[in-house]
Amino acid sequence: SQQGEEDPQALSIQEGENATMNCSYKTSINNLQWYRQNSGRGLVHLILIRSNEREKHSGRLRVTLDTSKKSSSLLITASRAADTASYFCATDAVGSSNTGKLIFGQGTTLQVKP
Amino acid sequence: KAGVTQTPRYLIKTRGQQVTLSCSPISGHRSVSWYQQTPGQGLQFLFEYFSETQRNKGNFPGRFSGRQFSNSRSEMNVSTLELGDSALYLCASSSPSGGARGETQYFGPGTRLLVL
């Protein structure tokens, strides 16, 4: 079963606009990661935020984490057509039985129109 | 460093056959995890290996198995293939610490399996 729920499922914006995707999860986590996937290819790691962090930046990406609400958001600023892809959040739950296991949300499909 | 590599990239099999997929992790990474991605179920964890030992297993039938070699390369095997096994199979490797507290997992390009 998937732990993460992502919102919205699909997002269409114009180039230059900002895109915000949200992710919710159910259990206590060590960290939360965001990945990008282009057209059914492999996953590209974007950013990792640990459970004791609240915000993290990487280039045009800004990720926030609210462990009290069990939610995270990914903001892509000044979007480009090349940002068109599916975006997934993934969590690793606390506990030795969860070693090496990421639980993924169902993803947000982002389309950036030129 | 070279990324995670997976072979083959595409595979077509028929029901009842078996298949073996291979994954070479990033040099120095000792943890390898496998995932299945389908349109209906999304990305689901299959199993994870560290130092040739399976440390964790997802909720998949026994037809799905794997192993890891001393050089950290990993293989997964699916026996008695079913139509529903058609999917993108992804492997990921993580840092030398083995991801006990959760580390970044770096994914390969995947093997797309079609079962006819």
Interface residues (C-beta under 8 A of the other chain):
Chain A: Q2 I29 N30 N31 Q33 Y35 G40 R41 G42 L43 V44 H45 L48 F88 A90 D92 S96 S97 N98 T99 G100 K101 L102 I103 F104 G105 Q106 G107
Chain B: V4 S31 S33 Y35 Q37 G42 L43 Q44 F45 E48 Y49 F50 R55 N56 G58 L88 L90 A92 S94 G98 G99 A100 R101 G102 E103 T104 Q105 Y106 F107 G108 P109 G110 R112
